[in-house]
Amino acid sequence: MNMDIVLGLQWGDEGKGKFIDLISESYDITARFNGGANAGHSIERNRKRITLKSLPSGIFMKNVQNVIGTGTVLDPVSFRKEILNLQLFDETVQPEKNLVISKKAHLVLPTHRLLDIFMEDHPDYTTIGTTRNGIAQAYSNKILRQNLRVCDIESVDFKSRVQQILQRDYRLLANGDMVLPSLEEISSEFFEAVEFLKKFTRTETEIFLNTALSEGKKILAEGSQAAMLDIDHGTYPYVTSSSTTAAGASSGLGVSPKKVGEIFGIAKAYCTRVGNGMFPTEIFDYLGEEIRKKGNEFGSNTGRPRRIGWLDLPALRYAIMINGVTQVILTKADVLSGMKSIEVCTHYELENGKIVSVSGTLPENARPVLKSMEGWGGDISSIEDASDLPDELKEFLSFLNSELGIPVTYLSIGPGRNQILKIKELELVK
């Protein structure tokens, strides 16, 4: 059996959680391979919505094992709150029974959040627009070999090691004139959360996953954020602090690339972005606000309004290329319903040529070239057969298939869990 991968192809918030929730019943294991509580995958259950942060999106499936992998960073305080919120949302969920955490995953300490806030607000540092959850601080200390891992919580000197780091960070922050909460208060909350964390199975998840594959089990690797936010290949420095690509799934979970099967790439019918950074197709007029409101484009983790832009094919081609995407899942098509026309960026023009595939950088004089396409009318949210989609939407999907070189195989037509259609190539032909 192979490990399939689901990841975002734009700047995040593409609807990965919904798609994973839809297909996870077909897998034995869902595994998070990167990021931490800075992610937010929204799931709908019984007409209610919940945002999962550190937990894999298969957590609601009783017969699916869920893994928080080695490439992630785990905040015990945030994790405890997430579990308690999950059980209030659905009391039938029993995460102690179907969640496994990597012993090698790194911990997010209380001062990591404070350092995050300090750097975001201080004029000596570049303001990135982070979620201020301390994720980058945990990863940076991981690289510096100054951090603690999940396996360390069983060490006899764990508390003293934590206190040493917290006191060091407090001295640094105090020198920066930051108003700080009580060290005793944040320490107490952290150690209480660590005791809660001990209730969950912790193991060498790379061995667990590879053993499962050898036994013929199916694994779905779940990425947080998206390709254009990758620490290496994204729009640096306005990126996340981990590897968000398919290659990151292999390194973050310890599964060989040889064992990867399908790579599902999720993209919206338009683009959104939270925080600072390159966004060439951004819409600044009333239309952007209209799409934002209709699509409820506010951060699932922070509530911040998302920036809105037209679909960027050069960026999408690049994301598909570096990830080896085999299938595209297109979301939010219903949000564009009713528009007389929609725009798609096909390439960028320069004085001496054009760019058809954008990486993490773009020359300042590059101008996005937009193709206007006929919009589709009516309410598509209740359509059950893809053959009944409006001809204009079929034309749009056919255009994407041709431009991207790989098929759009699923189309989301509404926010509901079951409002997603499987697309066949024949259905796109008029």
N, C-alpha and C positions, 0 to 999 in steps of 0.2 A: 504494500500500500504506500501511497505517496502522501506528503503533507501539502495541502492547498493553502494559499495565502490570500487574505483580503486586505487591501490597503487603499488609502486615498490618493488621488492623482492630482489634486490641486493644492489648496492651502488649508485643508481640514474642513470639518463640518459637512462632508459630502453625504452623510447618511449611512455610514458603515455599520453602525449598530443595528439599524433596521434590517439591512441585508443579512448580516451575520445571524441575527435572531431568526430570520426566515429560513436559512439553510442549515443552521447548526444541528437541527434534529437528524440530519443525514451523517453526522460525524460522531465519533466516540469521544473526542477531546477538542476543546477550544483552548487556545493558548495565547496570552498576551506576550509580545516579544520586546516591547520598548515603552519608554515613557513612564509616567506615573500619574498622580492625581491632577495633572494639568490637562489630561484628556477628558472628553465628555461624550460618551456614546449614549444617545437617547433611545430608550426602548418603550414601546407601548404595550400595555397589558390591561385587559378588561377596561378599555377606554380611559386608562390612566397612563401617565408618562413618568418615567424615572430616568435619571441620568446616572449611568455607571461611570466611575472614574478609573479606579485601578482594577476593577473586576472584569473578567472576560464576559462577552455578551451572551455566552451560552449558559450563564449561571441559573437561568430559569428552567433549564431542561434537566429533569431528574435523572435521565440516563446518560447525560453528558458530563464527563469529567472536565474541570476547568483548571488551567494552569497559569500562574503568574510567574513568568520566566525570568531567567538570569539577567537578561538585558534590561529589565525594568528597574525602577527605584520605588521603594515602598515607604510611605509615611504611615507609621503605626496609628497616629492620632486620626488622620484622615480615613485610614482603612477601617478603624473601629466605628467611626461615624457612618461610613458607607454601609457597613454590614448591618448596623442597627436600623438605618433608614430603609434598607432593602427588606428587612424582616417586618417592618411596619407596613411597607408597601404591599408585601405578599408574604403572609405568615406561613405559607406552605413551603417556601424556599428554605433549604437546609444547607447553607454553604459549608458548614463543618464537615459535611459528608461528601461534597463533590467539588472541593477546592483544594488544590495543591500549590504550595508556594516554594519557589526555589530558595535553597539555603544560601545561594551565592548572590541573590538580588541585594542591591545596596539599600541602606536605610536613609530616609530623609529625616534629619534631626531638626528639633525645634528652631535652632538658630539659622538653619538653612533658609527658612521662610523670611526671617528678619534680614538676613544678608541680601536676599532677593529684593526685598522692599527698599533696602538702603541703596543698592546699586541702581534700581529703577528711578529713584528720586534724586540721586546725587548728581550735580552737574559735571563731575569728573568722569562719569561713565556714560556710555551710549544708552539711551532709552530704547529698549527693544519692544516693549509692550507685552511683557510676559504675564502669566496668570498669577504671579507672585506666590507660587506654591513651594518654592525652594528646590525645584527639580534641577535646574542648571547647577545650583550650588552642590547638590548631592553628586551629580555626575562629575563636576570639576574636582571635587575631593576624591572621588573614585580614581580619576586619572592621576591625581597627585599621590595616590596611595595613602591617603590620610583619613579614609572613611571606615565605617563599620557596615557589616553585612548581616543578613537575617540569621546566619549561623552563629553570629557572635552573641546573640541574646541568651544563649545557654552558658556562656563563659562566666566563671566565678568573678572576674574583674570587669564585667560588662558595665555596671553602673559607674564605677570609677573612671573607666575610659570615656564614657559618655560625658560625665561631669567635666572631665579635663577638656574635652572639645568645646563644650558649652561655655566654660569659663574663658577659654581662649577667644572664642568668637565674641563674647560679651565685652572683653577688653577692647577688641578691635572696633566694635560698634560704638562703644562708649567714647572712644577717641574721636569718632566721627560725629559726636554730638547728637546721636539718635536717642529718642525717648524710648526706653525699653520696658517691657513688662517684667514682672518679678521672675527672677531666675528660678526660684523655688516653685513658683506656680507652673511654669512651662515644663520644668523637670518632672513634677508630680504627675501632670497630665500625660507626659510621654511615657513614663514607666508604667503607669496604669494601663495605657494602650498596649504596651509591650506584653503585659501579662495576658491581655485579651488575645493578642496575636498568637500566643503559645497554644491556644486551643486548636489551632489549625495545623494540618499536616504540612511539614516542611521536609523537603528531600532534594536529592540531586536530580533536578527535573530533566536535564539532558539525557540521563540514563533512563529515567521514567519514560520519556517520549520516544527514544530510539527503541526501547524494549517493546513499547506499544506498537510501533511500526513493524517490528519483526514478527509480532503476533497477528499482523493483518488488520490492525485498527486504523481508522481514518482520523487524521488530525487537521484542524483548521487553525492556521496561525492568524492572529488578529493584530493589525497594526494600529497605532494611535497617530494622531496628527496626519500628515500627508507628505507625498514625495517632494513638493516644492518647499517644504519646511525641513528637509533633511539637513543634518548638520554639515555634511560634506557636499551634497549636490543641490541644495536649496538656495534660496535667495539670501545668502549670508550678508550681514550678520543677523538679519531678521528671520531667524529660523528657530527650530526647537533644539534641544541639546542631546538628541539621540539619533540613531539611524532609523529612518522611517521606511526604508526601501525593502524590496524582497530579499536583498542580500542581508539586510539587518535582521530579517526573520531567522535566517540560518545562523548568524552569529549570536543573536539574542536568545535563541532556544537551544543552540548546540546540535542542530540537525543539518546534515550535509546538503548542499545545493543539489546533489544528485538525486535526493529524495523528494524534491519539490515537483508537484504536478501542476494543477491549474493556478493561475495568478489572476485573481479577480481585482480589477481596478475600478474604483467608484469615482464618478464625476457628476457634478451638477450640470444642468442644461445652461447654466450661467456660472459665474464665478463669485466667490465671496472670500473675504480675508479679514481676520481680526488682528489688530496691532499694526505696527509700522512695517514698511518694506515695499519693494517694487510691486506695482499693480497697474500695468499699462492700460488695461481695458476698463478701468474704473469709470463708473457712471456717476456724475456729480449733480445732475439736475433732478427734477421732481420724479423722473422715472425710476431712478435708483431708490428713492424713498418708497415709492409705490411697491417695487419688488421686495424691498426689505420688510415692509409691513405684511404683504400678502404671503411671503415665504417664511414669516416669523424668524427673520434672520438676526437673532440675538444669541450671543454665546451661551451654549448649554451649561458651561462651567462658571462663567463670570457674569452673564447677562449683558455684556457689552454689545452695542450695535455693530453688526458686521458691515464692512465695506462691500459694495456691490459692483460687479463688472460683467461685461459680456464674455461669453465663452471664448477662451484663449486657446486656439488650436496649436500654435507653436509650443506653448508650455505643455499642453496635453500630449503632443507627440513626443516631447522630450521625456516626460514622466513615463509614458508607455515604453519607450526605448530602454531606459535605465533599469526598469523593473521587469522587462520581458513579459508584459501583461498579455494574457491569452483571451480574456473576455472583459468587455467594458459594461458596467452597470450604470445607467444614466438615471439620475434622480431629479426631482423638482420640476418635471415637465409640466405639471399642472399649474405651477406658479406663473408660467408664461402664457397660459391659456387666456384668450381674449385680446391679446395684443395684435394690432394690425400687421406689424412686422417685428422681427427680431434681428439682432446683429450678431455676427460671428467674426472674430478676428482670424483671418486665414494666414496672414504672414505680416512681417514688419518690413518696412521700406527704409533703406539707407540711401545716401547720395550715390553710392557706387554699387548698389545691388539690393538684395532682400534677404531676410532671415525667415526660414520656415520652421526652425526648431530652436526654441529658446532654452538656455540652460539657466543657471542661477544668476547670470549677469546679462545685461542688455545695454548696448551703447546709448548714451544720452540722446543722440540725435535719431534714434530709431522711432519710426512712426507706425502705430498699429493700423493695418488696412482692414476695414470692416466690410464684410459681405452682408447685404440686407436680404433676408429671406421672408417669405410670406408667413405670417403667424397663423395659428390655429385657434378657432373659436369653440365655444361650447364648453360644457362641463365634462371632462374626461375621467373624473375621479371614480365613476361607477362602471366604467368599461371593464368587461370580464374577458374579452377576446381581443387580442392585438389586431386582428383583421378589421375590427370596428373603429380603430383609431382614425382621426381625421387625416385626409390625404396629405395636408400640409405638414402634419407631424411625421407621417411616414416618409415624406420627401426629406425632411430634416434628418431623420435617422439614417436614411440611405446615403445622404450627403456625408454624415459623420463616418459611416462604415467605409466609404470610399476614401475620405481624407485621412483617416487614422490607420487604415490597412488591417484592422481587426474588427470583429463584429460587436455591436451593441446587443447583448443577449438578454438583458433585463431592463425594464423601464418602470420607474416609480411614478405613479399618477396621483398620489395623495399621501397624507401623513400617516394613515392607518397601516397597521402591521401587514394586512393582506392586500393593500393597494399597490401591488407590484405585478407586472405582467412579464411573462417569458416571451421573448421575441424570436420569431423564426425569420430567416432571410426572405422566404417566399412571401411573408406577410407584408413586407415593405414594398413589394412591387405592385404598382397600380393595375 
